[in-house]
Amino acid sequence: MNLKEKIYKWLDGRYKEIIGPRYSIVYVREWKNGAPPKKILIMQDGNYPDTLLFKCPCGCKQDIYLNLLTDTRPCWSFFLSKRKKITITPSIWRKVGCRSHFFIRKGKVKWV
């Protein structure tokens, strides 16, 4: 491991709580194994996405499922940038467990 990689690894570990993980996206039809680390699964049944699935960024390892169907509340929406970075609105606020509250903007976690 070169010096640049060592510095990045040190900074990543040191500021993980502040910055949180960076997420990439994966489209799937169905998924039964829980969310993989650092990935947001965009699940769809038919032509349109209906659910987002990812691990909580706080480190509690709980899966977070976000509803995308507009006829059911609460619901979220997402936008993908040209570079395939995801932005989710509104914020995600866990009411049970770790009670994390955060935004995902351009694939990065922004803590509230």
Order of alpha helices (4+ residues) and beta strands (2+ residues): alpha-alpha-beta-beta-beta-beta-beta-beta-beta-beta
